[in-house]
Amino acid sequence: MKRRAGLGGSMRSVVGFLSQRGLHGDPLLTQDFQRRRLRGCRNLYKKDLLGHFGCVNAIEFSNNGGQWLVSGGDDRRVLLWHMEQAIHSRVKPIQLKGEHHSNIFCLAFNSGNTKVFSGGNDEQVILHDVESSETLDVFAHEDAVYGLSVSPVNDNIFASSSDDGRVLIWDIRESPHGEPFCLANYPSAFHSVMFNPVEPRLLATANSKEGVGLWDIRKPQSSLLRYGGNLSLQSAMSVRFNSNGTQLLALRRRLPPVLYDIHSRLPVFQFDNQGYFNSCTMKSCCFAGDRDQHHNWEWKTQAVSFQPFFSLTGNGDTDVDVKLAV
């Protein structure tokens, strides 16, 4: 992005940002504005977002820049945070009106960020409207819901993975009491599901006994590929595509995180570290940054180093708050 002379000071204020956006209409101005605001906050390393009364089990940033963050947990509530306001002020989150009967485990935005899906231990998925906070629909399951993913090309289609060993494809235009399309049906629980962001007919799953699998919606009940080579029968709890749909990142129980090319069952890389061991708790993974890359700097003396692009990470854990780190 070419920097325009004389915008440095004005772009740190809301008025300056709005005036420059009106004059130039540059779609990258929002990201530039966020970067400048963060650089001006010299003591901003993390921020605790206070609002939940129980453990936070799930968080999701909205699409196309992460303007919103949605969180849910043991207090059964879905909270919506406006990131600009949450970082720079003490504004309270928006509580969506639909409330679960038990712990919330998973969340998802549709591509336009107009709807939020939430699922959990009460065996249902609630569809929320972002603008009105109202509940639009409820989709009943037969067991706890662990994973959600919305089709990248059709906001009416979403996938759910649950403890009953099924991966279901739903159409919100149909009656929630109808029978959804069953993509997979195993004796063991599916902990995660995700549509390929480029090839939406493909989905990746993480199963508690069968490991990581690749599925084609045109060929239900049989996976295209089971990852892991000779160790394909692994306990997996989370799987994510990169932004161009060519690689998968997965978490396995008692094994290091692993990276796969989607067309090969053998791993590209395993992320071994003496300080990492995952045995009892449920964790999730994701690619960092808008280009599936993460930058780290190390220096011995006190210095200032700025990241080349705006990046926020969120963490939900056994605390009752949501932690943001820059």
N, C-alpha and C positions, 0 to 999 in steps of 0.2 A: 504493500500500500504506500503510495507516495504521500509524504507528509507536506501539508500546506504551511507556508510560513505564517507565523502569527497566531496559530490555533492553540498553542500549548496552554496558556493561561485560561482562555475562554472555554476550552473543552473540559476543564475540571469542574465547571459549574453546570447545573441543569439548564439555566437560561442560555449559556453559551452553546451547549449541545443542541438544544432545540433550534437556535438560530442558524447554526451551521447545517443541521439536517435540512432545514427549510431552504437554505440557499443552494446547497450542493446535491441533496438527495442521495447521498452516498450510503449504500447498505452496510458498509463496514464501519460507519461512524459509531454505531452502538457499541461494537467491540472495542474500538479505540477509546471511547468515552469510559467504559468500564476499566480498561487498563490504566488510564490516567488517574481515575479516582482511586484505584488500589495502590498505585505508586505514591499517591499523596498521603496515604494512611501508613505512616512509617512504623507504627506499632501494631499493625494488623498481621498477625500470624495465624490466628484462628478465632472463630466466633462460635459460641454456644447458643443455639436457638432453643429457647426455653418455651415449652408449651405442652409437652406430654406428661402424663402422670404415671406412666409405666415404661417398661423397656421398649426401645425403638427397634423394630425388627426389619423394616423395609423403608427404603428411600428411593426416589427416582427423580432425576432432572428432566425437565420438559425438552422437547425436540427443538432443533434450530436455534441453539444459543443458550439454552438453560435459563430462560427468564424466570421459570417457576421451579419449585422443589415441592414434591409431595412426600409425606411421611406417614407411617402407621406403625402400630405396635400393640403392646399388651393392654393398653387402655381402650382398645377397640375403636378409636377415633381416627379419621383421616384428616390430616392438617395440610393446608396449602400455603406455601410461603412464597412471597414475591422477593426474588433474590436481591434486587437493587435496594429495596427497602429493608430487608433483613440484615444486609451487610452494614448499611450506613445509619440505621436507626433501630429503635426498640419496638417497632411495630408488631402487633400481635398477628399470628397466622389466621387464615380463614378456616373455620371448621366446617367441613362438608356435612350436610344434614344426615346423610345415610350413615348409620352406625352398626357395626358388626356385633354379634352376640358373643364373640370370643376373640382370641388373638388374631391380629392381622399379620400375614406372612409375605404378601407380594402386592405390587402396585405396577400400573402401567398408564402412560398417556397415549391417546391416539395421535396420529401424525400432525393434526392441526392444533393440538393442545387444548381442544374444547371439551374433552371428556377424560375422566379418570376412571380406571378399573381398579378395584381392590378385592383381594381374596384372602381367605384365612382358615382358621380352625373351625369355623362355624359352617363349613361345607357349602359356601355360597360365594358368588362373585357379584359385587354391587357395582352398577354403572352410575357414575356421578356426572352431573353437568357443572363445568367449571364456573360459568358466568353466574348461574343462579344458586349454586351449591345444592340443588335438589337431586333426589334420587330418580334416575330415569328408568331403571329396571333392576331386577334381581334374578340371577341365574343359579339355580340349585344344583348342587353336586351330591355325590353319594359319600364323599369323604373330604378330609381337609384339602384345601387348595394351596399348593406350594409355589406355582409358577404361572406367570401370565405374559403374553406377547400379542401385540396388535399387528395385523398385516400392514406392511409398509406401503401398499398400493390401494388398500380398501379399508377405511376406518370402520366399516360395519362388521369386519371379520376379526375375531380374536381366538387365540389358543390358550388352553388351560392345562396344567399338569397337576395331578393330585395323588393322594396317598393310596387310592384304590387301584393304582397301577394303570390308569388310563390317561391318554392325551386326547382332549376333545377340541374340535373346531366349532365355534359358535358364530351365528349370524344374528346380530342384534335387531335386524328387521323382522326376524321370525319370532314366534311366541317363545318366551323363556321356558314354557312348560313342554315344548316339543323335544324331540330326540336329536341331540347334536351329532355331528359327524365324528366318529371315533377313528382317530388316526393310529393309535397304538393301545394295546391292552396286554399288560404284563402282570404276573403275580406280585411283583415288587413295586414300590412307590416310585413315581417320577417326581423329582425335586425341581426340575427346571426345564423350560422350553423356550425357544426363540425362533422367529421367522428369519430367514436369510434376507438382509436388507436390499439385495440386488435381484435375487432369484426367489421370489416369495412362495413359489411352489415347494421350496425346500425348507425343512425345519430341523433344528438340532435339539436333542434332549439329553438330560442327565438322569440316570436311573440308579437307585440305591443298590442294585445287584448286577444289572446288565451294563453299567458304565455309560459311555458317551456314544450316541448314535445319530446318524443322519437319515432323514425321512423325506419321501416325496409324497405330497398330498394326493397325487394321482395313483399311488400304490400303497394303500393303507394296510396295516397289520404286519408289514414286513419292512425292516429297515434296509436302506440302500447300503449302508456301511456302518460297521461297528469298530470304533477306534480303540487302539491300544496294542495292536499286534497280537503276540501270544498271550498278552495279559488283558484281553478285551473284557473279561468278566471282572470288572472293578466296581467299587462303590463310588459313584459320582454324585455330586450335589449341586453343581453349577456349571453352566456352559454359555459362552457368548461368542457371536460372530464379530469379526472386525467390520469396519464401516463399508468396505467393498465386498464383503461376503466371501473372501478367499481363505480365511483362516478361522480356527476355533481355539478359544482359550477355555480350559476346563479345570475345575477343582475336584480332587479325588480324596477319599478318606485314607489316611495313613500313607499317602503318597504325595510327592511334590506337585505343584501346579504344572500343567503341561500345555504345549502349543501344537496344534495340528494344521496341516494343509487339508482342506476339506476333501480332497480326492485321494488322500493316503491315510491308511490306518496306522501308520508308524509315526511317532512324534517327531516334530521338527526340533523341539527343545524341551527339556524339563528344568524347572527353576528350583534347583536344590539350594537349601540354605540351612545351616545348623540351628538357626533361631526359629525356624518354621516347622511346626508339626500340627497336623489337623486330625484329631481322633474322635472327639466327642461332640463338638459344637458344629452347627450349620453355618457355613460361610458362603459368600458369593464373590464373583470376580467380574472385571470389566476391563476393556481397553481404555487407556488414559489419553485424553486430549481429542481434539476434533480430527486428527490425522492418524489415530492409532499409534501415537508415539508419546514418549514421556522423556522429559529432559531433566537431568540432574547436574548440579554444579557443586564442586568441592573446592574450598579455599582454606589456607592456613591462617591468614590474617583477617582482621575485620574488614569487610568490603561489602559492596552492594552489587547484586547481580539480578537483572530483570529477565523474566521469561520471554521468549519470542512470541508467545501468543497467550491470550487470556485463558486461565484454567482454574477450575474449582474442583475440589474433591469433597465428597460428603461421606459421613460415617454414621451409621446407626448401630448401637451396641447395647450392652446391658444397662447403660445409663438411661435417664429419663429425658435426655436432650439430644438434639442433633448437632453434630460437630462439623464445622466448615473449616477447611485449611486452605491457605493460599500459598 
